[in-house]
């Protein structure tokens, strides 16, 4: 295995951990995700599958398919984080019925919001995939 593949495995592990964390919050803790959280899940869940297949199949093409999902997820998580911080006007809030996108009830370590963790995860996956693609360039 070439040395660059460690970046892909790290991206896959991060996507897998994020997916399992989101499933734990929704299915075990019973927290209903808001609309923006659903969109972020739509971007994250396939990443765990695509990157796992790419990592274990020694396939570079999987990262080419995964990178757009990671970038879309980064954008959604950045918007959601700005919404939580109060930087987005109220008429830009996409949530209607259901849980509020701007008022999160779950914090970790007394101040870290879930959308911030999603932004960190998507950003790190994007960075890891970018490094991997540069290191394995043919």
C-alpha positions in Angstrom: 0.0 0.0 0.0 1.4 3.4 -1.0 1.9 6.0 1.7 -0.8 8.3 0.3 -3.5 5.8 1.1 -3.4 6.6 4.8 -5.1 9.9 4.0 -8.0 8.1 2.3 -8.3 5.7 5.2 -8.4 8.6 7.6 -11.1 10.3 5.6 -13.1 7.1 5.5 -12.8 6.7 9.3 -13.9 10.2 9.9 -16.9 9.8 7.6 -17.8 6.5 9.3 -17.5 8.0 12.8 -19.7 11.0 11.7 -22.3 8.7 10.2 -22.4 6.5 13.3 -22.6 9.6 15.5 -25.6 11.0 13.5 -27.3 7.6 13.6 -26.8 7.4 17.4 -28.2 10.9 17.9 -31.3 10.1 15.8 -32.0 6.5 16.5 -30.7 5.9 20.0 -31.2 9.4 21.6 -34.4 10.0 19.6 -33.4 13.5 18.4 -35.2 14.5 15.3 -32.9 16.3 12.9 -33.7 19.6 11.4 -33.9 20.2 7.7 -30.3 21.3 7.3 -29.2 18.3 9.4 -31.0 16.0 7.0 -29.2 17.6 4.0 -25.9 17.2 5.8 -26.7 13.5 6.4 -27.5 13.1 2.7 -24.0 14.3 2.0 -22.3 12.4 4.8 -23.8 8.9 4.7 -22.7 8.1 1.1 -19.2 9.3 2.0 -18.8 6.5 4.5 -19.8 3.9 1.8 -17.9 5.5 -1.1 -14.7 6.1 0.9 -14.8 2.7 2.5 -15.1 1.0 -1.0 -12.3 3.2 -2.3 -10.0 2.6 0.7 -10.4 -1.2 0.8 -10.4 -1.5 -3.0 -7.3 0.6 -3.5 -9.4 2.7 -5.9 -8.4 6.3 -6.5 -11.6 7.1 -8.4 -13.8 6.9 -5.3 -12.2 10.1 -4.0 -13.2 11.9 -7.2 -16.8 10.9 -6.5 -16.5 11.7 -2.8 -14.9 15.1 -3.0 -18.0 16.9 -4.4 -20.2 15.4 -1.6 -17.6 16.6 0.9 -17.6 20.1 -0.6 -21.4 20.3 -0.6 -21.5 19.1 3.0 -18.9 21.7 4.0 -21.1 24.4 2.4 -24.2 23.2 4.2 -22.5 22.9 7.5 -20.9 26.3 7.1 -24.3 27.8 6.4 -25.8 25.9 9.4 -23.0 27.1 11.7 -23.6 30.7 10.5 -27.3 30.2 11.3 -26.5 29.0 14.8 -24.2 31.9 15.3 -26.9 34.4 14.3 -25.1 35.7 11.3 -27.9 34.8 8.9 -31.1 36.9 8.6 -34.3 35.2 9.8 -35.9 35.3 6.4 -33.0 33.0 5.1 -33.8 30.2 7.5 -35.0 27.3 5.4 -36.7 25.3 8.2 -40.4 25.3 8.5 -42.2 22.7 10.4 -40.2 20.4 12.7 -37.1 21.1 14.7 -35.6 24.5 14.4 -32.4 24.9 12.4 -31.3 28.0 14.3 -31.9 26.7 17.9 -30.0 23.6 18.6 -30.8 21.8 21.8 -27.7 19.5 22.0 -24.3 20.8 22.9 -21.2 18.8 23.6 -18.5 19.8 26.2 -20.9 22.5 27.4 -20.5 24.8 24.3 -19.8 22.9 21.1 -22.9 22.7 18.7 -23.5 19.8 16.5 -23.4 21.9 13.2 -19.9 23.0 14.2 -18.8 19.3 14.5 -20.3 18.7 11.1 -18.4 21.6 9.7 -15.2 20.3 11.2 -15.8 16.8 9.9 -16.7 17.8 6.3 -13.8 20.3 6.3 -11.3 17.7 7.5 -12.6 15.1 5.0 -12.3 17.6 2.2 -8.7 18.4 3.3 -7.8 14.7 3.6 -9.2 13.9 0.2 -7.4 16.8 -1.4 -4.1 15.7 0.1 -4.7 12.2 -1.0 -5.4 13.2 -4.6 -2.3 15.3 -4.7 -0.1 12.5 -3.2 -1.4 9.8 -5.6 -1.3 11.9 -8.7 -0.1 9.9 -11.6 
